[in-house]
Amino acid sequence: MTTHPPLPDTLWFTRCPVPTATGIAADRNWLADEFAPDGIAVRSLQDAAPDLDTAARQTHYTHALPGLFREGGNVPALWARSGGAPTRLIGLTWIEERQSVLVAPGSGIRGAAALRGRRLAVPRHPIAIDFWRAMALRGFEGALASAGLALADATLVDVPADGHTGQWAAGLDALRRGAVDAVYVKGALAVEAARRTGAEVAVELDALPDRRHRVNNGTPRPITVHQRLLDEHPDLVERFLAVLLRAADWAADRPAEVTRILGAETGAGAEGVHGAYRPGTHRTLHPDLSPERLGLLVQQEAALRAQGFLPETVDVHAWADPEPLRRARRRLAATAPAGTRHAAEAVSVPGRYGTPTLPSGTDT
């Protein structure tokens, strides 16, 4: 007689404070509703953090919790896999988040070519995987590459982040003091912080036509699951993904609701949200494992390994398992009303950022 592993008491999810289908589904309470009939609680790692010990909270980065789904930055996800974490890649999203290189007001530095020989702020945080540092290096690398340059064509300046509060505070403070010439920033809180400090835009990475120059921690952004959960309960993984696809479909028709949810997820006000996310962001939350996105993640893995962030090589294609997402799409298609727009039809919507924008001179 075949015995099946018992159902877990709890499924956990974790996401970064950015646009995600997981955040939409959590706001709608759809994840809890999906698994309640099975007697399975669904909890957010972020919401439960005050009740968890340090090791449990760190599973957002280590993915050591078997019942955990993670939709977040690729630097910790690749680092965990590189270090031996038994995870599988089950989806990738691509959501533009206002990646910019900022300079001091009146500096006259405009365009990627003008970064040659400049002092670039590279923050250093005392954490196991310094994804902030990785983001800065990759952001500058992409900007410089768009002008045919490399990191070696500029001067990298270590900026200790100890004692600073706020996501980009250390770099912006160094910029204000004149210790550096340029700072990389990303997202809604960066928009607000930059406006407070009066910093100006030298390079809008999201305006660069080649996506390869915009590859960073959140582009592409992986959805990962523990191998044990996938092996023992593939149906739970399929159902979880189906809820995310349903949430992405729902968001595609509700830009105002998505803006509200993004404010709650990012901790930014309306100005930061509208300044960071392009018109059409609400239509870009669908995950896939397309050859293009996998190829861009391969590029990111190679760059992170070259910069010393990954202890071992990650074979991205071997890490990816497309079957759960295929099954989730079939499940959603079988239950959705006729005429419903499905995840497989989702496309990215091009466009410029909404207003207000960061102060900027004429880009070259």
Kinemage of the C-alpha trace (Angstrom):
@kinemage 1
@onewidth
@group {chain A} dominant
@subgroup {mainchain}
@vectorlist {calphas} color= white
{ca met a 1} P 0.000 0.000 0.000
{ca thr a 2} L 1.370 3.365 -1.007
{ca thr a 3} L 1.655 5.923 1.744
{ca his a 4} L 1.678 9.635 1.068
{ca pro a 5} L 3.529 12.221 3.165
{ca pro a 6} L 1.147 14.082 5.459
{ca leu a 7} L 0.017 17.520 4.415
{ca pro a 8} L 1.964 20.345 6.036
{ca asp a 9} L 0.195 22.298 8.754
{ca thr a 10} L 1.451 25.574 7.280
{ca leu a 11} L 2.577 26.918 3.944
{ca trp a 12} L 4.799 29.957 4.117
{ca phe a 13} L 5.380 32.651 1.554
{ca thr a 14} L 7.822 35.510 1.401
{ca arg a 15} L 8.271 38.312 -1.059
{ca cys a 16} L 10.322 41.477 -1.394
{ca pro a 17} L 8.688 44.911 -0.967
{ca val a 18} L 8.156 45.250 -4.724
{ca pro a 19} L 5.406 44.433 -7.240
{ca thr a 20} L 4.630 40.697 -7.055
{ca ala a 21} L 1.689 38.450 -7.793
{ca thr a 22} L 2.277 36.988 -4.328
{ca gly a 23} L 1.630 40.389 -2.768
{ca ile a 24} L -1.559 40.810 -4.812
{ca ala a 25} L -2.811 37.346 -3.835
{ca ala a 26} L -2.032 38.016 -0.175
{ca asp a 27} L -3.901 41.315 -0.258
{ca arg a 28} L -6.937 39.534 -1.725
{ca asn a 29} L -6.624 36.743 0.895
{ca trp a 30} L -6.745 34.215 -1.931
{ca leu a 31} L -3.829 32.099 -0.696
{ca ala a 32} L -5.463 31.526 2.684
{ca asp a 33} L -8.800 30.796 1.003
{ca glu a 34} L -7.252 28.268 -1.383
{ca phe a 35} L -5.757 26.049 1.304
{ca ala a 36} L -8.189 26.525 4.194
{ca pro a 37} L -10.377 23.557 3.095
{ca asp a 38} L -7.310 21.319 3.482
{ca gly a 39} L -6.693 22.565 7.024
{ca ile a 40} L -3.463 24.228 5.881
{ca ala a 41} L -2.653 27.682 7.238
{ca val a 42} L -0.875 30.103 4.911
{ca arg a 43} L 1.390 32.625 6.596
{ca ser a 44} L 3.618 35.445 5.455
{ca leu a 45} L 7.187 35.317 6.681
{ca gln a 46} L 7.176 39.120 6.892
{ca asp a 47} L 3.974 39.346 8.919
{ca ala a 48} L 5.089 36.595 11.295
{ca ala a 49} L 8.613 37.980 11.746
{ca pro a 50} L 8.112 39.319 15.315
{ca asp a 51} L 7.178 35.797 16.435
{ca leu a 52} L 10.044 34.025 14.659
{ca asp a 53} L 13.622 33.435 15.738
{ca thr a 54} L 16.535 34.811 13.747
{ca ala a 55} L 17.118 31.586 11.810
{ca ala a 56} L 13.476 31.445 10.703
{ca arg a 57} L 13.522 35.069 9.572
{ca gln a 58} L 16.693 34.427 7.591
{ca thr a 59} L 14.931 31.796 5.490
{ca his a 60} L 13.846 34.663 3.240
{ca tyr a 61} L 17.475 34.495 2.071
{ca thr a 62} L 18.481 30.879 2.806
{ca his a 63} L 15.215 29.169 1.821
{ca ala a 64} L 15.864 26.581 4.531
{ca leu a 65} L 12.146 26.283 5.368
{ca pro a 66} L 10.679 23.330 3.396
{ca gly a 67} L 7.160 24.778 3.189
{ca leu a 68} L 8.283 28.158 1.830
{ca phe a 69} L 7.447 29.848 -1.477
{ca arg a 70} L 9.651 32.832 -2.301
{ca glu a 71} L 9.064 35.574 -4.881
{ca gly a 72} L 11.973 37.925 -4.501
{ca gly a 73} L 15.340 39.133 -5.722
{ca asn a 74} L 17.539 36.778 -7.692
{ca val a 75} L 20.745 37.535 -5.771
{ca pro a 76} L 19.676 35.736 -2.550
{ca ala a 77} L 17.905 33.022 -4.554
{ca leu a 78} L 20.999 32.264 -6.634
{ca trp a 79} L 23.233 32.528 -3.561
{ca ala a 80} L 21.104 30.011 -1.655
{ca arg a 81} L 21.085 27.583 -4.561
{ca ser a 82} L 24.825 28.061 -5.083
{ca gly a 83} L 25.381 27.193 -1.429
{ca gly a 84} L 23.468 23.926 -1.748
{ca ala a 85} L 19.895 24.900 -0.822
{ca pro a 86} L 17.545 22.316 -2.388
{ca thr a 87} L 15.307 24.784 -4.212
{ca arg a 88} L 13.694 24.779 -7.635
{ca leu a 89} L 13.015 27.712 -9.903
{ca ile a 90} L 9.312 27.622 -10.902
{ca gly a 91} L 8.763 31.081 -12.393
{ca leu a 92} L 10.361 34.371 -13.433
{ca thr a 93} L 8.881 37.837 -13.759
{ca trp a 94} L 10.271 40.972 -15.378
{ca ile a 95} L 9.002 44.206 -13.816
{ca glu a 96} L 10.762 47.510 -14.420
{ca glu a 97} L 11.383 49.314 -11.122
{ca arg a 98} L 13.036 52.635 -11.967
{ca gln a 99} L 16.703 51.785 -11.907
{ca ser a 100} L 18.711 54.996 -11.986
{ca val a 101} L 22.202 56.369 -11.506
{ca leu a 102} L 21.982 59.579 -9.486
{ca val a 103} L 24.471 62.421 -9.223
{ca ala a 104} L 24.751 65.589 -7.166
{ca pro a 105} L 22.729 68.605 -8.276
{ca gly a 106} L 24.678 70.820 -10.642
{ca ser a 107} L 27.372 68.202 -11.298
{ca gly a 108} L 26.762 68.222 -15.033
{ca ile a 109} L 27.242 64.455 -15.229
{ca arg a 110} L 24.783 63.185 -17.828
{ca gly a 111} L 24.692 59.902 -19.700
{ca ala a 112} L 26.505 56.606 -19.181
{ca ala a 113} L 29.672 57.707 -21.010
{ca ala a 114} L 30.118 60.477 -18.442
{ca leu a 115} L 30.643 57.857 -15.719
{ca arg a 116} L 34.132 57.117 -17.044
{ca gly a 117} L 36.663 57.941 -14.314
{ca arg a 118} L 33.951 58.848 -11.790
{ca arg a 119} L 33.751 57.632 -8.194
{ca leu a 120} L 30.872 55.167 -7.917
{ca ala a 121} L 29.325 54.347 -4.542
{ca val a 122} L 29.319 50.637 -3.677
{ca pro a 123} L 27.613 50.046 -0.307
{ca arg a 124} L 28.824 47.370 2.084
{ca his a 125} L 26.393 45.782 4.548
{ca pro a 126} L 27.400 43.318 7.303
{ca ile a 127} L 25.010 40.586 6.098
{ca ala a 128} L 25.512 37.053 4.761
{ca ile a 129} L 24.584 37.956 1.196
{ca asp a 130} L 25.044 41.647 0.496
{ca phe a 131} L 22.447 42.001 -2.252
{ca trp a 132} L 22.569 45.806 -1.910
{ca arg a 133} L 26.209 45.757 -2.933
{ca ala a 134} L 25.458 43.325 -5.740
{ca met a 135} L 22.682 45.599 -7.033
{ca ala a 136} L 24.953 48.632 -7.103
{ca leu a 137} L 27.721 46.783 -8.924
{ca arg a 138} L 25.331 45.286 -11.469
{ca gly a 139} L 23.538 48.615 -11.957
{ca phe a 140} L 26.775 50.454 -12.658
{ca glu a 141} L 28.010 47.579 -14.811
{ca gly a 142} L 24.867 47.748 -16.967
{ca ala a 143} L 25.038 51.526 -17.317
{ca leu a 144} L 28.714 51.482 -18.260
{ca ala a 145} L 28.244 48.592 -20.690
{ca ser a 146} L 25.599 50.593 -22.554
{ca ala a 147} L 28.384 53.070 -23.407
{ca gly a 148} L 30.961 50.388 -24.246
{ca leu a 149} L 32.657 50.734 -20.849
{ca ala a 150} L 33.325 48.427 -17.897
{ca leu a 151} L 33.596 48.767 -14.121
{ca ala a 152} L 37.367 49.088 -14.556
{ca asp a 153} L 36.756 52.396 -16.367
{ca ala a 154} L 35.456 53.975 -13.152
{ca thr a 155} L 36.582 54.093 -9.521
{ca leu a 156} L 34.577 51.954 -7.087
{ca val a 157} L 34.283 53.474 -3.625
{ca asp a 158} L 33.291 51.307 -0.668
{ca val a 159} L 30.571 52.981 1.392
{ca pro a 160} L 29.944 51.300 4.777
{ca ala a 161} L 26.195 51.186 5.435
{ca asp a 162} L 26.417 50.639 9.204
{ca gly a 163} L 24.514 53.266 11.140
{ca his a 164} L 22.378 54.358 8.195
{ca thr a 165} L 18.642 53.821 8.010
{ca gly a 166} L 16.758 53.649 4.757
{ca gln a 167} L 17.462 51.534 1.712
{ca trp a 168} L 19.796 53.946 -0.094
{ca ala a 169} L 20.781 56.260 2.752
{ca ala a 170} L 24.494 55.401 2.876
{ca gly a 171} L 25.126 56.098 -0.794
{ca leu a 172} L 23.009 59.244 -0.890
{ca asp a 173} L 24.782 60.549 2.193
{ca ala a 174} L 28.164 59.908 0.537
{ca leu a 175} L 26.900 61.757 -2.539
{ca arg a 176} L 25.777 64.705 -0.434
{ca arg a 177} L 29.178 64.866 1.277
{ca gly a 178} L 31.029 64.761 -2.031
{ca ala a 179} L 32.706 61.441 -1.210
{ca val a 180} L 31.365 59.891 -4.418
{ca asp a 181} L 30.173 61.148 -7.796
{ca ala a 182} L 27.340 58.722 -8.502
{ca val a 183} L 24.936 56.361 -6.717
{ca tyr a 184} L 22.797 53.515 -8.055
{ca val a 185} L 19.225 53.336 -6.731
{ca lys a 186} L 16.069 51.373 -7.501
{ca gly a 187} L 12.368 51.468 -6.720
{ca ala a 188} L 9.708 53.624 -5.115
{ca leu a 189} L 11.545 54.495 -1.897
{ca ala a 190} L 14.559 55.546 -3.956
{ca val a 191} L 12.381 58.002 -5.890
{ca glu a 192} L 11.267 59.603 -2.637
{ca ala a 193} L 14.752 59.633 -1.122
{ca ala a 194} L 16.269 61.186 -4.236
{ca arg a 195} L 13.730 63.975 -4.316
{ca arg a 196} L 14.387 64.746 -0.653
{ca thr a 197} L 18.131 65.075 -1.294
{ca gly a 198} L 17.816 66.938 -4.599
{ca ala a 199} L 19.850 64.335 -6.486
{ca glu a 200} L 19.641 64.379 -10.284
{ca val a 201} L 19.464 61.548 -12.789
{ca ala a 202} L 22.546 60.830 -14.872
{ca val a 203} L 21.335 57.534 -16.346
{ca glu a 204} L 17.843 56.015 -16.521
{ca leu a 205} L 18.653 52.343 -16.870
{ca asp a 206} L 15.061 51.420 -17.657
{ca ala a 207} L 15.244 53.672 -20.723
{ca leu a 208} L 18.176 51.687 -22.130
{ca pro a 209} L 16.889 49.721 -25.129
{ca asp a 210} L 18.886 46.548 -24.478
{ca arg a 211} L 17.405 44.489 -21.622
{ca arg a 212} L 20.809 42.981 -20.926
{ca his a 213} L 21.881 46.350 -19.521
{ca arg a 214} L 18.950 46.263 -17.084
{ca val a 215} L 19.556 42.805 -15.605
{ca asn a 216} L 19.780 43.100 -11.838
{ca asn a 217} L 18.430 41.677 -8.594
{ca gly a 218} L 14.787 42.163 -9.590
{ca thr a 219} L 15.060 41.719 -13.344
{ca pro a 220} L 14.332 38.913 -13.757
{ca arg a 221} L 12.773 38.063 -10.376
{ca pro a 222} L 12.476 34.352 -9.495
{ca ile a 223} L 9.754 32.374 -7.792
{ca thr a 224} L 11.345 29.460 -5.947
{ca val a 225} L 10.106 26.546 -3.872
{ca his a 226} L 11.806 23.955 -1.692
{ca gln a 227} L 12.510 20.690 -3.506
{ca arg a 228} L 10.991 18.671 -0.660
{ca leu a 229} L 7.618 20.357 -0.978
{ca leu a 230} L 7.673 19.915 -4.740
{ca asp a 231} L 8.551 16.226 -4.419
{ca glu a 232} L 6.056 15.398 -1.679
{ca his a 233} L 3.158 17.668 -2.647
{ca pro a 234} L 3.381 18.811 -6.269
{ca asp a 235} L -0.351 19.522 -6.224
{ca leu a 236} L 0.136 22.171 -3.523
{ca val a 237} L 2.810 23.873 -5.620
{ca glu a 238} L 0.548 23.770 -8.662
{ca arg a 239} L -2.351 25.277 -6.715
{ca phe a 240} L -0.161 28.007 -5.209
{ca leu a 241} L 1.047 29.023 -8.661
{ca ala a 242} L -2.507 28.961 -10.011
{ca val a 243} L -3.485 31.499 -7.347
{ca leu a 244} L -0.565 33.722 -8.400
{ca leu a 245} L -1.642 33.514 -12.039
{ca arg a 246} L -5.192 34.376 -11.030
{ca ala a 247} L -3.876 37.349 -9.043
{ca ala a 248} L -1.835 38.549 -12.039
{ca asp a 249} L -4.918 38.258 -14.269
{ca trp a 250} L -6.978 40.225 -11.736
{ca ala a 251} L -4.313 42.940 -11.481
{ca ala a 252} L -4.128 43.357 -15.264
{ca asp a 253} L -7.533 45.054 -15.298
{ca arg a 254} L -7.214 47.103 -12.085
{ca pro a 255} L -4.393 49.677 -12.210
{ca ala a 256} L -5.786 51.776 -9.337
{ca glu a 257} L -6.037 48.776 -7.025
{ca val a 258} L -2.521 47.682 -7.929
{ca thr a 259} L -1.224 51.175 -7.142
{ca arg a 260} L -2.851 50.975 -3.707
{ca ile a 261} L -1.343 47.546 -3.050
{ca leu a 262} L 2.082 48.683 -4.267
{ca gly a 263} L 1.986 51.531 -1.781
{ca ala a 264} L 1.373 49.046 1.030
{ca glu a 265} L 3.964 46.566 -0.258
{ca thr a 266} L 6.760 49.081 -0.862
{ca gly a 267} L 6.051 51.418 2.055
{ca ala a 268} L 6.136 54.357 -0.361
{ca gly a 269} L 3.590 57.089 -0.955
{ca ala a 270} L 1.729 57.751 -4.168
{ca glu a 271} L 4.551 59.971 -5.472
{ca gly a 272} L 7.136 57.234 -5.046
{ca val a 273} L 4.914 54.553 -6.585
{ca his a 274} L 3.986 56.643 -9.636
{ca gly a 275} L 7.589 57.773 -10.090
{ca ala a 276} L 9.024 54.260 -9.898
{ca tyr a 277} L 6.651 52.109 -11.907
{ca arg a 278} L 5.799 52.491 -15.568
{ca pro a 279} L 2.256 52.791 -16.842
{ca gly a 280} L 1.216 49.206 -17.505
{ca thr a 281} L 3.078 47.709 -14.513
{ca his a 282} L -0.215 46.148 -13.410
{ca arg a 283} L -0.092 44.004 -16.552
{ca thr a 284} L 3.417 42.613 -16.025
{ca leu a 285} L 3.021 40.399 -12.943
{ca his a 286} L 2.648 37.064 -14.767
{ca pro a 287} L 5.525 34.608 -14.280
{ca asp a 288} L 6.941 32.442 -17.024
{ca leu a 289} L 10.067 30.425 -17.741
{ca ser a 290} L 10.610 31.703 -21.260
{ca pro a 291} L 13.981 31.175 -22.952
{ca glu a 292} L 14.546 34.941 -22.880
{ca arg a 293} L 14.076 35.289 -19.124
{ca leu a 294} L 16.099 32.161 -18.390
{ca gly a 295} L 18.872 33.515 -20.605
{ca leu a 296} L 18.893 36.820 -18.740
{ca leu a 297} L 19.125 34.955 -15.427
{ca val a 298} L 22.059 32.973 -16.827
{ca gln a 299} L 23.724 36.319 -17.529
{ca gln a 300} L 23.060 37.447 -13.962
{ca glu a 301} L 24.435 34.219 -12.497
{ca ala a 302} L 27.669 34.562 -14.441
{ca ala a 303} L 28.119 38.189 -13.376
{ca leu a 304} L 27.430 37.484 -9.703
{ca arg a 305} L 29.848 34.560 -9.736
{ca ala a 306} L 32.533 36.688 -11.389
{ca gln a 307} L 32.078 39.333 -8.696
{ca gly a 308} L 32.434 36.774 -5.885
{ca phe a 309} L 28.836 36.595 -4.652
{ca leu a 310} L 28.271 32.921 -5.508
{ca pro a 311} L 30.434 30.158 -4.021
{ca glu a 312} L 29.577 27.675 -6.787
{ca thr a 313} L 28.126 27.676 -10.287
{ca val a 314} L 24.345 27.512 -10.637
{ca asp a 315} L 23.107 25.725 -13.745
{ca val a 316} L 20.018 27.887 -14.264
{ca his a 317} L 18.380 25.613 -16.818
{ca ala a 318} L 18.806 22.554 -14.593
{ca trp a 319} L 17.489 24.548 -11.620
{ca ala a 320} L 14.294 25.466 -13.481
{ca asp a 321} L 11.291 23.161 -13.430
{ca pro a 322} L 8.615 24.351 -15.877
{ca glu a 323} L 6.079 21.614 -15.139
{ca pro a 324} L 4.397 23.171 -12.056
{ca leu a 325} L 3.670 26.379 -14.001
{ca arg a 326} L 2.344 24.397 -16.975
{ca arg a 327} L -0.019 22.508 -14.694
{ca ala a 328} L -1.050 25.696 -12.918
{ca arg a 329} L -1.961 27.311 -16.240
{ca arg a 330} L -4.044 24.304 -17.213
{ca arg a 331} L -5.780 24.347 -13.836
{ca leu a 332} L -6.601 28.047 -14.133
{ca ala a 333} L -7.828 27.678 -17.710
{ca ala a 334} L -10.132 24.841 -16.678
{ca thr a 335} L -11.766 26.874 -13.909
{ca ala a 336} L -11.826 30.384 -15.388
{ca pro a 337} L -14.971 31.774 -17.070
{ca ala a 338} L -15.007 31.829 -20.862
{ca gly a 339} L -13.236 34.850 -22.313
{ca thr a 340} L -10.985 35.378 -19.315
{ca arg a 341} L -7.494 36.645 -20.125
{ca his a 342} L -5.004 34.015 -19.028
{ca ala a 343} L -1.410 34.154 -17.920
{ca ala a 344} L -0.019 32.664 -21.118
{ca glu a 345} L -1.362 35.681 -23.001
{ca ala a 346} L 0.297 38.240 -20.753
{ca val a 347} L 2.682 40.689 -22.376
{ca ser a 348} L 4.874 43.429 -21.046
{ca val a 349} L 3.540 46.890 -21.779
{ca pro a 350} L 6.178 49.382 -22.890
{ca gly a 351} L 6.060 52.958 -21.767
{ca arg a 352} L 7.772 55.657 -19.831
{ca tyr a 353} L 7.453 56.293 -16.149
{ca gly a 354} L 4.456 58.064 -14.732
{ca thr a 355} L 4.847 61.520 -13.291
{ca pro a 356} L 6.300 62.895 -11.147
{ca thr a 357} L 9.842 62.034 -12.236
{ca leu a 358} L 13.170 62.689 -10.628
{ca pro a 359} L 14.854 65.966 -11.585
{ca ser a 360} L 17.109 65.439 -14.553
{ca gly a 361} L 18.977 67.396 -17.155
{ca thr a 362} L 19.211 66.474 -20.794
{ca asp a 363} L 20.432 62.885 -21.219
{ca thr a 364} L 23.086 62.200 -23.800
